Amino acid sequence: MTDPVTHAKQVVEAYLERSMIPDPEGASAYVAAGLSITFTGGRAFTAPAQTTAFNAKRYAWVKKRFIRTDAALDPDTGDVHVYNTGHLYGAWPDGTLFDGNRYIDIFTVRDGLIVATQVWNDSAEILLDRAGLAEAPL
């Protein structure tokens, strides 16, 4: 049997792959009841379909280029904390392509299912820059 850390990394990457299709129903197979998702800006969601709907408003399309997936077992709780980082690429709603948008997704995996995730990326900063509102060059 696969150790819990390796299994948690596989669960997270499979979830992210389904999320990028987008296939929120398929992504749901990797999450526990009571899922807590926090997107950039503190936006709270409880299901992959909600994040798919949010992304459909922010991007014409978006994908993740994984650079690294790391994980650590919490010996006190048995939870595995998984960190997936890389770059977003895709197109903004106006069709303008982008690449190199840094992201990190932080997951808590319990009993083989995702119970929580936090999503961080540079999209807001890039959009501020495109609107001429950035306080410093990117």
Secondary structure as UniProt FT lines:
FT   HELIX           4..20
FT   TURN            21..22
FT   HELIX           24..28
FT   TURN            29..30
FT   STRAND          31..39
FT   HELIX           40..42
FT   STRAND          43..45
FT   HELIX           48..58
FT   STRAND          61..73
FT   TURN            75..77
FT   STRAND          80..91
FT   TURN            93..94
FT   STRAND          97..110
FT   TURN            111..112
FT   STRAND          113..121
FT   HELIX           123..130
FT   TURN            131..132
//
